[in-house]
Amino acid sequence: MRYPASEKLEIIRMIEQSHLPAKKTLDQIGIARRTFYRWYDRYLEGGLEALEDRPSRPSRVWNRIGDNIQAQIIELALEQSELSPRELAVRFTDEKRYFVSEATVYRLLKAHDLIPSPAFVVIKAADEFKDKTTRPNEMWQTDFTYFKIIGWGWVYLSTVLDDFSRYIIAWKLCTTMRAEDVTDTLELALTASGCDSARVLHKPKLLSDNGIRLRQRQGAAQAKAAQRQRAVLHRGRTR
C-alpha cells in the first residue's frame, strides 16, 4: 500500500507521541519497522518533500522558483526565525501574493543551513520508569491514540491508565482532541475508580508524554477533576 507524504508524516508524529514502544505501535497500524525507519531517515534528511514517492525516472523541474524569490524567502526566514517552514510559507504567500509550498521553503532553508535540529528524534526508551508507583490511583497516564479509518478519516482514542496496575480505568472514542474530551475521560475515570464518591486524601497524579498541546488540554481537565475531589472531601468531613 502506498501512502502519500502527508500520511507518512502523520505516522511519524504518531510514533513520536505514543507512550508505547515504536515496535508495538507500528505492529498495531500494520507498518513494517524497516519501512518506517526508511521514511524517518528520509524525513530527517530532506523534510516533508523527501517523503514523496520517488519516480522511476528523474522528472524535469519546470516550476523552480527564481533567485529573487529565493532571496526574499531567506530574508523573511532570517527576520522571523521563530517561524517554522510551514508558517513561513503561509506568511510569504499572504504578504507577497506568491505561492510557495512548505516543502520548497524547507528545502531552501536546509540548503542555506537554516534548519535547526529535527523536532522529532527517535530515541531508545528505558525498560522501566525510574520512580515506580507503589499503589493503585497514585498516578494515571493519559493518552490519545490515533486510528485511520479508510474512507472516513482519523479518530482518537482517549484513555486513562492506572500506572501501578496497568489497567485502563476509562476510555472514550473521539473525533477531536479538545479539552472537553480529556475532561470527559477523566470524569469517567473518577467515577470508575470511586474517587468521585469516596474520601480521597491523595489525588492521582497525571502523566502524559504528548507535549504541550495535550498538557494544556489536561490543565483544564485536571482543574475540573480537582474541584470535584475537593467537593468529595468537603462532604466527607465530620461535623
N, C-alpha and C positions, 0 to 999 in steps of 0.2 A: 504493500500500500504506500502510495506517495503522499507526503504531507507538504503543504505549502510552507513557505518560510515563516509566516506568522504563527502557524500551529507548532512548528518546531521550537520557536522562541517561547511560546506558551508552555510547552512541555519542559523546556529548560528551567523556566521560572517555577513551574510546579515542583520539580525535583528539588530546587533550592529551598523552597518554602515548606516542604513536607518535613514533619518530625520523624518520619520513617526512614530507614536506610534506603539509599538510592536503588539498590537491587530490588528490594521489596516493592517500592513504588513503581519501578519500571515493569516488574512482573505483573502488577495489577493492571497496568494500562496496555500491556502487550507490546512493549518496545524492547528490543534486544539491547543489552548493555553496550555491545560493540557499536551498534547503530547510534545510540545516544551519545557516547563519547566521541564518535566521529563528528556528529553535529556540534558538540560542545567545543571541540578543538577548532573547528571551522569558525564558530561564532567568536571565540576569543581572538582568532587571527584576523577576521575580516568583518565582524559585526553581523547585522541582520542580512545584508546583501550576500554574505558568504553562505547563508543557509539555503539560498535558492538552488534548485536542482541545476546541475551543470550540463549544458547542452553537449551533444557528442561532437559538434563542430563549433569552432570559435565563431561567434557572430560579430558582424561589423558594428562598431559603435557609431550610431547615427545621431544620437542625442547628447553628445558630450557638451557640457556647459563651457562657455568661453572663459578665457583667462580673467577678464574683467569681473565676471560674476563670481568666479572663484576667489578673487581678491576681496570682494565685498563680503563674502561669507566668512572668510578668515578674519577680516576686520571686526565683523559682528561677534564672532566667537571670542575674540580677544577682549572685546568690550563687555560682553555678557558671559564671562567664564563660568558662571554658576548654572547656565542652561545646558540641558542635555542635547544631543544631536536632534532628537525629535522636536524639542522645544525651539531649537534654533531654526529648524526647517519651517516650522509654523510661523515663527516671528519674521523670518526673511520673506516668506511668501506673502504675509499680510502687509509688511511695510514696503516691499519693493515691487509687489504685484508681479512677481516672477516665481513660478512654482519650482521648488527643489524638494526632493524626497529625503526622508531620514537617512536612507542608505547612502545617498550622494554626499550628504553632509558628513556622515560618519567616515566614509572613505577619504574625503578631503582632509578632515581633521587628523585622521590617522597618518596620512601621507606627510603632514606637517608636524607630526609628533605632538599633537594637542589632545590626545585621548589619554585620560588618567588610567590608573589600574582598573581592571574589569570589576564591575559591580557584583558579578556572580562568580564565585570561586568555589570549586568543588574541593572539599577537604574531607579527610577520613574522620568519621565520627568516633568518639570514645566508646568503649564497650559498656560503660555504665556511668551514672551520674556520680560526681564527687561527693555531694551531700545527699544521702539517701533518706527517704521518708521512713517513718517508723510506725505509722498508724494510718487507718483509712481517714479520708477527709482532711488530711494535713495539707495536701497540695493537689489541685486539679489542673490538668492540662487541657487547654482549649485549642481547637484547630479547625481549619477549613480544608476539606479535601475536594479537589476538582474532578468532575466527571464530564466527559464529552459524549453527548447523545447524538448519534449520526442523524442528520436531517432536522435537528431541533436546536441544539446549542449546548452551552455549558450550564451545569447545575453544581451547587456547592453543598457539601455535607458538613454541617456544623456539629461538632462533638465536644463533650466534656468527659474526660477520662480521669479516674482516680489514680494518682501516681503510685500509691502503695500497692493496691490490689490489681492494677492494670484493667480495671473493669470500666466499661463505657457506662457512665451514670445516665447520660441523656444525649439525645441526638435529634437533629432536625434537618430535613432536606429543604434547601432554599434556592431561590432563583437569583438572589443578590447576596452581597456580603455587607449589609447595612448594620448599624449599631443595634437596631431592633432585633435582628436575627441572633446576635450574640446574647442580647438580653433575654430573649425568649428561651434560648437553650440553657442559660444559667438558671432561669426561673424553673425550668423542668428539672434541672439537676438538684436545686434546693428542695423541691417537692419530693423527688425520688429518694434523696438521701435522708429526708426527715429534718434537714437543717432549718426548714421554714416553720416547723411546729415544735421543735424541742429547744431546750435551753442550750445555746452554743457558746462556750467560753472562748474558743479559738476558731476564728473564721478560716476556711480553706484559703490558702494562697493560690493565685492564678499564675500559670506558667504558659507562655506562648513563644514560639520562635518565628512567628510570621511577620516580624518587622513592625515599624512604627505605625503603619496604617491600621493594622489589626489591633495593636495595643491601644490606639486612640478609640477604636470602637469598644474595646473591652473596658476602657476607663468609665464610659457612661454605664455600661452593664454592671461593672463591679460596684459603682456608686449606688445603683438602684438595689443591688443584692445586699449591700451593706445596710441600707435603710431598712430592708425587710428583717435582717437579722437583729438589728438594734430594737426593732419593734417586738420581736420574739423575746429578747432579753428583758425588755420592759414588762411584758405580760407575765414573764416567769418569776418576777421578783415577789418576795413575801412582804405583805403589808403589815 
